Amino acid sequence: MKPLHIAECVRTNVEGYLSDLGHSEPDGMYNMLISVVEKPLLEVVMQRADNNQSKAAQWLGLNRNTLRKKLLEHKLID
């Protein structure tokens, strides 16, 4: 079985979300989706980087302070 590209997974899930809403209109989808995707991305990258924030920030193309802020926002560090 061929693995799905991330964009295909996102597209399928967004379509399913909108379908599940029926006739209701979505609100705040962009922030919701970014938050939902960002947390597991940070979790996986931090785990693979052995919790080394400098390494993880480099992999993500972020400033280390920005990464730290995002880790705090998602309650992944104290």
PDB file of N, CA, C and O in Angstrom:
ATOM      1  N   MET A   1       0.840  -1.181   0.000  1.00  0.00           N
ATOM      2  CA  MET A   1       0.000   0.000   0.000  1.00  0.00           C
ATOM      3  C   MET A   1       0.887   1.247   0.000  1.00  0.00           C
ATOM      4  O   MET A   1       1.789   1.365   0.829  1.00  0.00           O
ATOM      5  N   LYS A   2       0.638   2.162  -0.911  1.00  0.00           N
ATOM      6  CA  LYS A   2       1.427   3.381  -1.051  1.00  0.00           C
ATOM      7  C   LYS A   2       1.078   4.359   0.076  1.00  0.00           C
ATOM      8  O   LYS A   2      -0.099   4.643   0.298  1.00  0.00           O
ATOM      9  N   PRO A   3       2.097   4.884   0.800  1.00  0.00           N
ATOM     10  CA  PRO A   3       1.805   5.838   1.877  1.00  0.00           C
ATOM     11  C   PRO A   3       1.250   7.147   1.310  1.00  0.00           C
ATOM     12  O   PRO A   3       1.639   7.585   0.227  1.00  0.00           O
ATOM     13  N   LEU A   4       0.345   7.756   2.056  1.00  0.00           N
ATOM     14  CA  LEU A   4      -0.250   9.014   1.628  1.00  0.00           C
ATOM     15  C   LEU A   4       0.698  10.165   1.905  1.00  0.00           C
ATOM     16  O   LEU A   4       1.402  10.172   2.915  1.00  0.00           O
ATOM     17  N   HIS A   5       0.715  11.107   1.033  1.00  0.00           N
ATOM     18  CA  HIS A   5       1.461  12.336   1.227  1.00  0.00           C
ATOM     19  C   HIS A   5       0.731  13.157   2.297  1.00  0.00           C
ATOM     20  O   HIS A   5      -0.496  13.106   2.382  1.00  0.00           O
ATOM     21  N   ILE A   6       1.462  13.897   3.098  1.00  0.00           N
ATOM     22  CA  ILE A   6       0.857  14.676   4.190  1.00  0.00           C
ATOM     23  C   ILE A   6      -0.252  15.579   3.669  1.00  0.00           C
ATOM     24  O   ILE A   6      -1.306  15.690   4.296  1.00  0.00           O
ATOM     25  N   ALA A   7      -0.026  16.223   2.533  1.00  0.00           N
ATOM     26  CA  ALA A   7      -1.043  17.128   1.975  1.00  0.00           C
ATOM     27  C   ALA A   7      -2.340  16.379   1.664  1.00  0.00           C
ATOM     28  O   ALA A   7      -3.432  16.911   1.866  1.00  0.00           O
ATOM     29  N   GLU A   8      -2.219  15.156   1.177  1.00  0.00           N
ATOM     30  CA  GLU A   8      -3.406  14.350   0.889  1.00  0.00           C
ATOM     31  C   GLU A   8      -4.157  14.016   2.177  1.00  0.00           C
ATOM     32  O   GLU A   8      -5.387  14.050   2.207  1.00  0.00           O
ATOM     33  N   CYS A   9      -3.422  13.696   3.235  1.00  0.00           N
ATOM     34  CA  CYS A   9      -4.049  13.396   4.521  1.00  0.00           C
ATOM     35  C   CYS A   9      -4.796  14.619   5.053  1.00  0.00           C
ATOM     36  O   CYS A   9      -5.923  14.515   5.536  1.00  0.00           O
ATOM     37  N   VAL A  10      -4.150  15.769   4.955  1.00  0.00           N
ATOM     38  CA  VAL A  10      -4.782  17.005   5.427  1.00  0.00           C
ATOM     39  C   VAL A  10      -6.042  17.278   4.610  1.00  0.00           C
ATOM     40  O   VAL A  10      -7.103  17.556   5.169  1.00  0.00           O
ATOM     41  N   ARG A  11      -5.921  17.199   3.294  1.00  0.00           N
ATOM     42  CA  ARG A  11      -7.072  17.463   2.420  1.00  0.00           C
ATOM     43  C   ARG A  11      -8.246  16.546   2.758  1.00  0.00           C
ATOM     44  O   ARG A  11      -9.381  17.004   2.891  1.00  0.00           O
ATOM     45  N   THR A  12      -7.969  15.268   2.892  1.00  0.00           N
ATOM     46  CA  THR A  12      -9.024  14.291   3.194  1.00  0.00           C
ATOM     47  C   THR A  12      -9.695  14.614   4.530  1.00  0.00           C
ATOM     48  O   THR A  12     -10.919  14.553   4.646  1.00  0.00           O
ATOM     49  N   ASN A  13      -8.890  14.956   5.530  1.00  0.00           N
ATOM     50  CA  ASN A  13      -9.446  15.244   6.846  1.00  0.00           C
ATOM     51  C   ASN A  13     -10.204  16.556   6.892  1.00  0.00           C
ATOM     52  O   ASN A  13     -11.216  16.655   7.587  1.00  0.00           O
ATOM     53  N   VAL A  14      -9.741  17.566   6.168  1.00  0.00           N
ATOM     54  CA  VAL A  14     -10.474  18.839   6.109  1.00  0.00           C
ATOM     55  C   VAL A  14     -11.806  18.632   5.401  1.00  0.00           C
ATOM     56  O   VAL A  14     -12.833  19.151   5.838  1.00  0.00           O
ATOM     57  N   GLU A  15     -11.789  17.881   4.319  1.00  0.00           N
ATOM     58  CA  GLU A  15     -13.040  17.582   3.615  1.00  0.00           C
ATOM     59  C   GLU A  15     -14.007  16.831   4.525  1.00  0.00           C
ATOM     60  O   GLU A  15     -15.201  17.128   4.541  1.00  0.00           O
ATOM     61  N   GLY A  16     -13.497  15.859   5.283  1.00  0.00           N
ATOM     62  CA  GLY A  16     -14.336  15.110   6.221  1.00  0.00           C
ATOM     63  C   GLY A  16     -14.895  16.008   7.320  1.00  0.00           C
ATOM     64  O   GLY A  16     -16.061  15.885   7.693  1.00  0.00           O
ATOM     65  N   TYR A  17     -14.063  16.911   7.836  1.00  0.00           N
ATOM     66  CA  TYR A  17     -14.501  17.853   8.875  1.00  0.00           C
ATOM     67  C   TYR A  17     -15.636  18.714   8.351  1.00  0.00           C
ATOM     68  O   TYR A  17     -16.657  18.878   9.020  1.00  0.00           O
ATOM     69  N   LEU A  18     -15.462  19.269   7.151  1.00  0.00           N
ATOM     70  CA  LEU A  18     -16.506  20.121   6.573  1.00  0.00           C
ATOM     71  C   LEU A  18     -17.771  19.331   6.293  1.00  0.00           C
ATOM     72  O   LEU A  18     -18.881  19.831   6.477  1.00  0.00           O
ATOM     73  N   SER A  19     -17.600  18.100   5.849  1.00  0.00           N
ATOM     74  CA  SER A  19     -18.759  17.244   5.598  1.00  0.00           C
ATOM     75  C   SER A  19     -19.506  16.953   6.901  1.00  0.00           C
ATOM     76  O   SER A  19     -20.736  16.972   6.934  1.00  0.00           O
ATOM     77  N   ASP A  20     -18.760  16.686   7.970  1.00  0.00           N
ATOM     78  CA  ASP A  20     -19.368  16.404   9.268  1.00  0.00           C
ATOM     79  C   ASP A  20     -20.136  17.597   9.818  1.00  0.00           C
ATOM     80  O   ASP A  20     -21.080  17.431  10.590  1.00  0.00           O
ATOM     81  N   LEU A  21     -19.733  18.796   9.423  1.00  0.00           N
ATOM     82  CA  LEU A  21     -20.440  19.990   9.892  1.00  0.00           C
ATOM     83  C   LEU A  21     -21.830  20.113   9.288  1.00  0.00           C
ATOM     84  O   LEU A  21     -22.693  20.807   9.825  1.00  0.00           O
ATOM     85  N   GLY A  22     -22.037  19.436   8.170  1.00  0.00           N
ATOM     86  CA  GLY A  22     -23.344  19.512   7.509  1.00  0.00           C
ATOM     87  C   GLY A  22     -23.587  20.920   7.006  1.00  0.00           C
ATOM     88  O   GLY A  22     -22.804  21.460   6.226  1.00  0.00           O
ATOM     89  N   HIS A  23     -24.691  21.511   7.465  1.00  0.00           N
ATOM     90  CA  HIS A  23     -25.053  22.854   7.009  1.00  0.00           C
ATOM     91  C   HIS A  23     -24.471  23.943   7.910  1.00  0.00           C
ATOM     92  O   HIS A  23     -24.627  25.129   7.621  1.00  0.00           O
ATOM     93  N   SER A  24     -23.808  23.559   8.987  1.00  0.00           N
ATOM     94  CA  SER A  24     -23.175  24.551   9.861  1.00  0.00           C
ATOM     95  C   SER A  24     -21.937  25.105   9.173  1.00  0.00           C
ATOM     96  O   SER A  24     -21.259  24.406   8.419  1.00  0.00           O
ATOM     97  N   GLU A  25     -21.658  26.369   9.447  1.00  0.00           N
ATOM     98  CA  GLU A  25     -20.471  26.984   8.862  1.00  0.00           C
ATOM     99  C   GLU A  25     -19.309  26.891   9.837  1.00  0.00           C
ATOM    100  O   GLU A  25     -19.490  27.076  11.040  1.00  0.00           O
ATOM    101  N   PRO A  26     -18.112  26.605   9.324  1.00  0.00           N
ATOM    102  CA  PRO A  26     -16.934  26.508  10.196  1.00  0.00           C
ATOM    103  C   PRO A  26     -16.529  27.882  10.718  1.00  0.00           C
ATOM    104  O   PRO A  26     -16.859  28.912  10.129  1.00  0.00           O
ATOM    105  N   ASP A  27     -15.811  27.875  11.829  1.00  0.00           N
ATOM    106  CA  ASP A  27     -15.323  29.127  12.404  1.00  0.00           C
ATOM    107  C   ASP A  27     -13.922  28.889  12.955  1.00  0.00           C
ATOM    108  O   ASP A  27     -13.707  27.953  13.726  1.00  0.00           O
ATOM    109  N   GLY A  28     -12.982  29.722  12.568  1.00  0.00           N
ATOM    110  CA  GLY A  28     -11.630  29.615  13.100  1.00  0.00           C
ATOM    111  C   GLY A  28     -10.874  28.382  12.648  1.00  0.00           C
ATOM    112  O   GLY A  28     -10.033  27.862  13.382  1.00  0.00           O
ATOM    113  N   MET A  29     -11.165  27.916  11.455  1.00  0.00           N
ATOM    114  CA  MET A  29     -10.534  26.688  10.965  1.00  0.00           C
ATOM    115  C   MET A  29      -9.011  26.794  10.860  1.00  0.00           C
ATOM    116  O   MET A  29      -8.300  25.844  11.184  1.00  0.00           O
ATOM    117  N   TYR A  30      -8.520  27.925  10.418  1.00  0.00           N
ATOM    118  CA  TYR A  30      -7.075  28.059  10.213  1.00  0.00           C
ATOM    119  C   TYR A  30      -6.321  27.849  11.517  1.00  0.00           C
ATOM    120  O   TYR A  30      -5.407  27.027  11.578  1.00  0.00           O
ATOM    121  N   ASN A  31      -6.693  28.583  12.562  1.00  0.00           N
ATOM    122  CA  ASN A  31      -6.009  28.441  13.852  1.00  0.00           C
ATOM    123  C   ASN A  31      -6.195  27.053  14.440  1.00  0.00           C
ATOM    124  O   ASN A  31      -5.271  26.504  15.040  1.00  0.00           O
ATOM    125  N   MET A  32      -7.382  26.481  14.273  1.00  0.00           N
ATOM    126  CA  MET A  32      -7.643  25.136  14.779  1.00  0.00           C
ATOM    127  C   MET A  32      -6.714  24.128  14.093  1.00  0.00           C
ATOM    128  O   MET A  32      -6.095  23.291  14.751  1.00  0.00           O
ATOM    129  N   LEU A  33      -6.627  24.218  12.781  1.00  0.00           N
ATOM    130  CA  LEU A  33      -5.811  23.263  12.034  1.00  0.00           C
ATOM    131  C   LEU A  33      -4.329  23.424  12.357  1.00  0.00           C
ATOM    132  O   LEU A  33      -3.625  22.431  12.543  1.00  0.00           O
ATOM    133  N   ILE A  34      -3.853  24.657  12.423  1.00  0.00           N
ATOM    134  CA  ILE A  34      -2.447  24.886  12.742  1.00  0.00           C
ATOM    135  C   ILE A  34      -2.120  24.300  14.115  1.00  0.00           C
ATOM    136  O   ILE A  34      -1.090  23.649  14.289  1.00  0.00           O
ATOM    137  N   SER A  35      -2.998  24.534  15.083  1.00  0.00           N
ATOM    138  CA  SER A  35      -2.780  24.017  16.434  1.00  0.00           C
ATOM    139  C   SER A  35      -2.774  22.492  16.450  1.00  0.00           C
ATOM    140  O   SER A  35      -1.935  21.875  17.107  1.00  0.00           O
ATOM    141  N   VAL A  36      -3.700  21.898  15.735  1.00  0.00           N
ATOM    142  CA  VAL A  36      -3.828  20.436  15.707  1.00  0.00           C
ATOM    143  C   VAL A  36      -2.613  19.782  15.037  1.00  0.00           C
ATOM    144  O   VAL A  36      -2.189  18.700  15.444  1.00  0.00           O
ATOM    145  N   VAL A  37      -2.067  20.423  14.034  1.00  0.00           N
ATOM    146  CA  VAL A  37      -0.915  19.874  13.323  1.00  0.00           C
ATOM    147  C   VAL A  37       0.385  20.200  14.064  1.00  0.00           C
ATOM    148  O   VAL A  37       1.302  19.380  14.115  1.00  0.00           O
ATOM    149  N   GLU A  38       0.452  21.398  14.633  1.00  0.00           N
ATOM    150  CA  GLU A  38       1.696  21.862  15.242  1.00  0.00           C
ATOM    151  C   GLU A  38       2.117  21.025  16.455  1.00  0.00           C
ATOM    152  O   GLU A  38       3.297  20.701  16.596  1.00  0.00           O
ATOM    153  N   LYS A  39       1.185  20.676  17.315  1.00  0.00           N
ATOM    154  CA  LYS A  39       1.548  19.951  18.531  1.00  0.00           C
ATOM    155  C   LYS A  39       2.180  18.594  18.237  1.00  0.00           C
ATOM    156  O   LYS A  39       3.258  18.313  18.760  1.00  0.00           O
ATOM    157  N   PRO A  40       1.554  17.734  17.419  1.00  0.00           N
ATOM    158  CA  PRO A  40       2.221  16.455  17.150  1.00  0.00           C
ATOM    159  C   PRO A  40       3.523  16.618  16.381  1.00  0.00           C
ATOM    160  O   PRO A  40       4.446  15.823  16.559  1.00  0.00           O
ATOM    161  N   LEU A  41       3.614  17.637  15.527  1.00  0.00           N
ATOM    162  CA  LEU A  41       4.872  17.910  14.832  1.00  0.00           C
ATOM    163  C   LEU A  41       5.975  18.207  15.841  1.00  0.00           C
ATOM    164  O   LEU A  41       7.075  17.661  15.754  1.00  0.00           O
ATOM    165  N   LEU A  42       5.668  19.075  16.799  1.00  0.00           N
ATOM    166  CA  LEU A  42       6.654  19.422  17.825  1.00  0.00           C
ATOM    167  C   LEU A  42       7.014  18.213  18.680  1.00  0.00           C
ATOM    168  O   LEU A  42       8.182  18.011  19.011  1.00  0.00           O
ATOM    169  N   GLU A  43       6.023  17.414  19.034  1.00  0.00           N
ATOM    170  CA  GLU A  43       6.274  16.225  19.856  1.00  0.00           C
ATOM    171  C   GLU A  43       7.228  15.258  19.153  1.00  0.00           C
ATOM    172  O   GLU A  43       8.189  14.776  19.752  1.00  0.00           O
ATOM    173  N   VAL A  44       6.956  14.984  17.895  1.00  0.00           N
ATOM    174  CA  VAL A  44       7.773  14.021  17.149  1.00  0.00           C
ATOM    175  C   VAL A  44       9.184  14.560  16.935  1.00  0.00           C
ATOM    176  O   VAL A  44      10.162  13.837  17.129  1.00  0.00           O
ATOM    177  N   VAL A  45       9.294  15.816  16.539  1.00  0.00           N
ATOM    178  CA  VAL A  45      10.615  16.386  16.286  1.00  0.00           C
ATOM    179  C   VAL A  45      11.424  16.457  17.574  1.00  0.00           C
ATOM    180  O   VAL A  45      12.613  16.138  17.569  1.00  0.00           O
ATOM    181  N   MET A  46      10.807  16.864  18.670  1.00  0.00           N
ATOM    182  CA  MET A  46      11.540  16.919  19.938  1.00  0.00           C
ATOM    183  C   MET A  46      12.009  15.531  20.354  1.00  0.00           C
ATOM    184  O   MET A  46      13.129  15.373  20.840  1.00  0.00           O
ATOM    185  N   GLN A  47      11.164  14.533  20.168  1.00  0.00           N
ATOM    186  CA  GLN A  47      11.555  13.168  20.519  1.00  0.00           C
ATOM    187  C   GLN A  47      12.735  12.713  19.656  1.00  0.00           C
ATOM    188  O   GLN A  47      13.703  12.157  20.175  1.00  0.00           O
ATOM    189  N   ARG A  48      12.659  12.945  18.351  1.00  0.00           N
ATOM    190  CA  ARG A  48      13.725  12.533  17.442  1.00  0.00           C
ATOM    191  C   ARG A  48      15.024  13.301  17.691  1.00  0.00           C
ATOM    192  O   ARG A  48      16.116  12.797  17.427  1.00  0.00           O
ATOM    193  N   ALA A  49      14.889  14.536  18.207  1.00  0.00           N
ATOM    194  CA  ALA A  49      16.074  15.362  18.499  1.00  0.00           C
ATOM    195  C   ALA A  49      16.547  15.159  19.936  1.00  0.00           C
ATOM    196  O   ALA A  49      17.365  15.930  20.438  1.00  0.00           O
ATOM    197  N   ASP A  50      16.034  14.125  20.595  1.00  0.00           N
ATOM    198  CA  ASP A  50      16.393  13.829  21.990  1.00  0.00           C
ATOM    199  C   ASP A  50      16.188  15.041  22.902  1.00  0.00           C
ATOM    200  O   ASP A  50      16.991  15.309  23.796  1.00  0.00           O
ATOM    201  N   ASN A  51      15.088  15.768  22.651  1.00  0.00           N
ATOM    202  CA  ASN A  51      14.714  16.965  23.429  1.00  0.00           C
ATOM    203  C   ASN A  51      15.743  18.082  23.365  1.00  0.00           C
ATOM    204  O   ASN A  51      15.772  18.957  24.230  1.00  0.00           O
ATOM    205  N   ASN A  52      16.574  18.053  22.355  1.00  0.00           N
ATOM    206  CA  ASN A  52      17.547  19.122  22.139  1.00  0.00           C
ATOM    207  C   ASN A  52      16.855  20.235  21.345  1.00  0.00           C
ATOM    208  O   ASN A  52      16.621  20.107  20.143  1.00  0.00           O
ATOM    209  N   GLN A  53      16.533  21.331  22.048  1.00  0.00           N
ATOM    210  CA  GLN A  53      15.771  22.401  21.427  1.00  0.00           C
ATOM    211  C   GLN A  53      16.520  23.077  20.284  1.00  0.00           C
ATOM    212  O   GLN A  53      15.908  23.470  19.292  1.00  0.00           O
ATOM    213  N   SER A  54      17.822  23.213  20.411  1.00  0.00           N
ATOM    214  CA  SER A  54      18.596  23.839  19.340  1.00  0.00           C
ATOM    215  C   SER A  54      18.541  23.000  18.066  1.00  0.00           C
ATOM    216  O   SER A  54      18.343  23.525  16.971  1.00  0.00           O
ATOM    217  N   LYS A  55      18.717  21.690  18.227  1.00  0.00           N
ATOM    218  CA  LYS A  55      18.663  20.786  17.082  1.00  0.00           C
ATOM    219  C   LYS A  55      17.256  20.778  16.474  1.00  0.00           C
ATOM    220  O   LYS A  55      17.106  20.858  15.255  1.00  0.00           O
ATOM    221  N   ALA A  56      16.232  20.683  17.321  1.00  0.00           N
ATOM    222  CA  ALA A  56      14.855  20.663  16.832  1.00  0.00           C
ATOM    223  C   ALA A  56      14.519  21.959  16.103  1.00  0.00           C
ATOM    224  O   ALA A  56      13.886  21.934  15.047  1.00  0.00           O
ATOM    225  N   ALA A  57      14.935  23.079  16.658  1.00  0.00           N
ATOM    226  CA  ALA A  57      14.680  24.378  16.022  1.00  0.00           C
ATOM    227  C   ALA A  57      15.328  24.420  14.642  1.00  0.00           C
ATOM    228  O   ALA A  57      14.729  24.911  13.686  1.00  0.00           O
ATOM    229  N   GLN A  58      16.540  23.911  14.541  1.00  0.00           N
ATOM    230  CA  GLN A  58      17.235  23.891  13.253  1.00  0.00           C
ATOM    231  C   GLN A  58      16.473  23.022  12.258  1.00  0.00           C
ATOM    232  O   GLN A  58      16.268  23.427  11.114  1.00  0.00           O
ATOM    233  N   TRP A  59      16.054  21.835  12.681  1.00  0.00           N
ATOM    234  CA  TRP A  59      15.304  20.938  11.799  1.00  0.00           C
ATOM    235  C   TRP A  59      14.019  21.589  11.305  1.00  0.00           C
ATOM    236  O   TRP A  59      13.627  21.417  10.151  1.00  0.00           O
ATOM    237  N   LEU A  60      13.363  22.341  12.197  1.00  0.00           N
ATOM    238  CA  LEU A  60      12.082  22.963  11.857  1.00  0.00           C
ATOM    239  C   LEU A  60      12.246  24.283  11.107  1.00  0.00           C
ATOM    240  O   LEU A  60      11.283  24.815  10.555  1.00  0.00           O
ATOM    241  N   GLY A  61      13.471  24.806  11.090  1.00  0.00           N
ATOM    242  CA  GLY A  61      13.690  26.099  10.448  1.00  0.00           C
ATOM    243  C   GLY A  61      13.162  27.251  11.284  1.00  0.00           C
ATOM    244  O   GLY A  61      12.730  28.276  10.757  1.00  0.00           O
ATOM    245  N   LEU A  62      13.204  27.062  12.610  1.00  0.00           N
ATOM    246  CA  LEU A  62      12.714  28.077  13.546  1.00  0.00           C
ATOM    247  C   LEU A  62      13.867  28.596  14.389  1.00  0.00           C
ATOM    248  O   LEU A  62      14.889  27.932  14.561  1.00  0.00           O
ATOM    249  N   ASN A  63      13.676  29.792  14.905  1.00  0.00           N
ATOM    250  CA  ASN A  63      14.566  30.328  15.924  1.00  0.00           C
ATOM    251  C   ASN A  63      14.329  29.526  17.197  1.00  0.00           C
ATOM    252  O   ASN A  63      13.190  29.147  17.473  1.00  0.00           O
ATOM    253  N   ARG A  64      15.369  29.258  17.979  1.00  0.00           N
ATOM    254  CA  ARG A  64      15.222  28.474  19.198  1.00  0.00           C
ATOM    255  C   ARG A  64      14.218  29.107  20.165  1.00  0.00           C
ATOM    256  O   ARG A  64      13.456  28.394  20.817  1.00  0.00           O
ATOM    257  N   ASN A  65      14.213  30.435  20.260  1.00  0.00           N
ATOM    258  CA  ASN A  65      13.247  31.111  21.142  1.00  0.00           C
ATOM    259  C   ASN A  65      11.815  30.919  20.659  1.00  0.00           C
ATOM    260  O   ASN A  65      10.900  30.771  21.469  1.00  0.00           O
ATOM    261  N   THR A  66      11.620  30.921  19.350  1.00  0.00           N
ATOM    262  CA  THR A  66      10.288  30.683  18.786  1.00  0.00           C
ATOM    263  C   THR A  66       9.838  29.265  19.100  1.00  0.00           C
ATOM    264  O   THR A  66       8.686  29.043  19.475  1.00  0.00           O
ATOM    265  N   LEU A  67      10.748  28.302  18.949  1.00  0.00           N
ATOM    266  CA  LEU A  67      10.416  26.919  19.285  1.00  0.00           C
ATOM    267  C   LEU A  67      10.035  26.809  20.753  1.00  0.00           C
ATOM    268  O   LEU A  67       9.035  26.176  21.091  1.00  0.00           O
ATOM    269  N   ARG A  68      10.819  27.417  21.618  1.00  0.00           N
ATOM    270  CA  ARG A  68      10.530  27.369  23.060  1.00  0.00           C
ATOM    271  C   ARG A  68       9.149  27.947  23.362  1.00  0.00           C
ATOM    272  O   ARG A  68       8.406  27.393  24.172  1.00  0.00           O
ATOM    273  N   LYS A  69       8.808  29.049  22.717  1.00  0.00           N
ATOM    274  CA  LYS A  69       7.492  29.668  22.902  1.00  0.00           C
ATOM    275  C   LYS A  69       6.378  28.707  22.480  1.00  0.00           C
ATOM    276  O   LYS A  69       5.367  28.583  23.171  1.00  0.00           O
ATOM    277  N   LYS A  70       6.564  28.034  21.351  1.00  0.00           N
ATOM    278  CA  LYS A  70       5.568  27.088  20.872  1.00  0.00           C
ATOM    279  C   LYS A  70       5.459  25.871  21.778  1.00  0.00           C
ATOM    280  O   LYS A  70       4.362  25.359  22.002  1.00  0.00           O
ATOM    281  N   LEU A  71       6.587  25.407  22.298  1.00  0.00           N
ATOM    282  CA  LEU A  71       6.571  24.282  23.245  1.00  0.00           C
ATOM    283  C   LEU A  71       5.795  24.656  24.505  1.00  0.00           C
ATOM    284  O   LEU A  71       5.039  23.842  25.036  1.00  0.00           O
ATOM    285  N   LEU A  72       5.981  25.875  24.978  1.00  0.00           N
ATOM    286  CA  LEU A  72       5.248  26.361  26.141  1.00  0.00           C
ATOM    287  C   LEU A  72       3.755  26.480  25.846  1.00  0.00           C
ATOM    288  O   LEU A  72       2.924  26.079  26.662  1.00  0.00           O
ATOM    289  N   GLU A  73       3.413  27.031  24.677  1.00  0.00           N
ATOM    290  CA  GLU A  73       2.001  27.196  24.279  1.00  0.00           C
ATOM    291  C   GLU A  73       1.270  25.854  24.260  1.00  0.00           C
ATOM    292  O   GLU A  73       0.105  25.768  24.648  1.00  0.00           O
ATOM    293  N   HIS A  74       1.957  24.822  23.811  1.00  0.00           N
ATOM    294  CA  HIS A  74       1.337  23.491  23.706  1.00  0.00           C
ATOM    295  C   HIS A  74       1.553  22.659  24.974  1.00  0.00           C
ATOM    296  O   HIS A  74       1.213  21.477  25.019  1.00  0.00           O
ATOM    297  N   LYS A  75       2.127  23.303  26.008  1.00  0.00           N
ATOM    298  CA  LYS A  75       2.366  22.629  27.292  1.00  0.00           C
ATOM    299  C   LYS A  75       3.238  21.393  27.135  1.00  0.00           C
ATOM    300  O   LYS A  75       3.021  20.374  27.790  1.00  0.00           O
ATOM    301  N   LEU A  76       4.226  21.499  26.257  1.00  0.00           N
ATOM    302  CA  LEU A  76       5.161  20.398  26.060  1.00  0.00           C
ATOM    303  C   LEU A  76       6.404  20.546  26.932  1.00  0.00           C
ATOM    304  O   LEU A  76       7.192  19.610  27.061  1.00  0.00           O
ATOM    305  N   ILE A  77       6.578  21.721  27.529  1.00  0.00           N
ATOM    306  CA  ILE A  77       7.632  21.968  28.516  1.00  0.00           C
ATOM    307  C   ILE A  77       7.051  22.883  29.581  1.00  0.00           C
ATOM    308  O   ILE A  77       6.016  23.518  29.379  1.00  0.00           O
ATOM    309  N   ASP A  78       7.733  22.942  30.720  1.00  0.00           N
ATOM    310  CA  ASP A  78       7.294  23.831  31.803  1.00  0.00           C
ATOM    311  C   ASP A  78       8.039  25.144  31.747  1.00  0.00           C
ATOM    312  O   ASP A  78       7.807  26.021  32.578  1.00  0.00           O
TER     313      ASP A  78
END
